[in-house]
Every structure is written in C-alpha cells, then in structure tokens.
Amino acid sequence: LDYKKALFKEQADENSKQWYNIIVAKKDWESSPKADAIKKIIAAYHTDEVKKVIEETSDGLDQPVW
C-alpha cells in the first residue's frame, strides 16, 4: 500500500481519536517515585525528532497527533 498514491486520505480529527496511540500510566502516577521518569518519556516522545521517525518509518501511514 503506497499511502502517497491513495485515492482518499483520512485526516486525524475528532472521529479518528479511537485509533490514536496514547501513553498511559496508573492512577496517581504523579506521586509515584517514577513520576520524573514518566514525564521525561512523555517529553521525549513529543519531539520533532520522534515525529520525523514515525513519518519516515511508516511511509506516511501513521500520523503524529500531539
């Protein structure tokens, strides 16, 4: 499947949220000893570098939505 040649491309919007990949943690994670590590993971994931890797490795099939 070549995403660039598709006849129709669905954009990420309110109706496509059910297919978003999300980072999750247990309830009350912010008071956990691992809270700083979790925040660093989230911050690292939400970078332009990761966005570029997602776009390049999925040939445009996956779209960063943060």
N, C-alpha and C positions, 0 to 999 in steps of 0.2 A: 504494500500500500504506500503510495507516494502522496503524502499529505499536500505537497505543493501543487499536485495535479487534481486534487479533489474537486468535484463539481460544487460541493457545498461544505462550508466550514462553520461549525457551531462555535460561537464565541462564549467565553466564560461569563456567566451572568447569574442572576438570582435563581434561574431554573436549573442551572448545572451544579449548584452547590453540593448536591448529593454525591457527586463524583470527585470532589476535592480531596486531596490527601492532606491530613492535618497532623500536627504534633500534639500528643495528649500526655497527660500526667495524672497521677492520683489526686483526689481531692485534698486540699490543704498542702499542696506541694510547696507553696511559697514559704512555709515554715519548716520545711524539711532541711536537713543538713546538705542535701543535694541541690537546693534551690539555685545556688550560684552556677553550678554546672549546667542545669537545665536552661537557665537564662542565656548562658554562653552558646549552647547548642542552637537555641532559637535564633539568637542574633547572627550566628554564623550561617545558618540556613537561609536567612532572609537577606542575602547579599547578591550583588550583581554577578559575582563570580559563580555562585551556585545557579543562578538564573541562566547564565550562559551555558553551563554544563548540562542542565536539564534540556535546554533548547537544542544543543548540539547532539546529545546522545539519544534523543527521542525523535530526531528529524522533524521537529515541529509538532509531533503528536501530543506531547504534554505541554501545558502552558502554566508557567508560574503565576499564581493569582494573589500574591501578597502585596 
